[in-house]
Every structure is written in structure tokens, then in C-alpha cells.
Amino acid sequence: MKTLIALAVASFACATAAVAQEQQASFKALMGKGYDIKSVTFARGEATENREVFLVTLQKEKSVAVCYFAAPNWISLSNATLEDGRRCDVR
């Protein structure tokens, strides 16, 4: 399980490094465009600076998006967070 979380966090880190090929969007916008949630991963540890976060992976056809949320914001489904265009990276 720890390996899976480390891999997800590493994938997210690599994804954010390739900003030139990506675009950012809000979670609500992606859901409105027909993206499906493929996985939700809880992570806490060194890679997240000991913060409790959720990584949400979405997919629509060949496009993939990874969204990064603080645990309390994902749990409460805060509108401000779900509408924040900086939370999700899309390829």
C-alpha cells in the first residue's frame, strides 16, 4: 500500500514537472466535461510534507487528469476547492 501511495505521489510530481504539455482545470469543470473518476488515493508522509491529502485520478477517452486536495476539503466537498482551477492537471 505504501508503494502504491509513493508511486501515485511520484506520478503527480512528474506530471507537475511537465507543465508545458498540460493544462489546469477545476474538478467541477472536468466532471462537467464527462471525465470519470478512476481512483481516489489517500496519502500522508514525506512526499506530502506530512499533510493528509487525496489524489483523484480522472479519465475521459485518452485524456487523464490528476487532482490534488487537502483531506478536509475533499471530505467536505467544499465548492471553493472543487471550483479552483489550480487543483487539477490535465493531459
Residue, then its C-alpha position, 0 to 999 in steps of 0.5 A: m500500500k505504501t508503494l502504491i501511495a509513493l508511486a501515485v505521489a511520484s506520478f503527480a510530481c512528474a506530471t507537475a514537472a511537465v507543465a508545458q504539455e498540460q493544462q489546469a482545470s477545476f474538478k467541477a469543470l472536468m466532471g462537467k466535461g464527462y471525465d470519470i473518476k478512476s481512483v481516489t488515493f489517500a496519502r500522508g508522509e514525506a512526499t506530502e510534507n506530512r499533510e493528509v491529502f487525496l489524489v483523484t485520478l480522472q479519465k475521459e477517452k485518452s485524456v487523464a487528469v490528476c487532482y490534488f486536495a487537502a483531506p478536509n476539503w475533499i471530505s467536505l466537498s467544499n465548492a471553493t476547492l472543487e471550483d479552483g482551477r489550480r487543483c487539477d492537471v490535465r493531459 
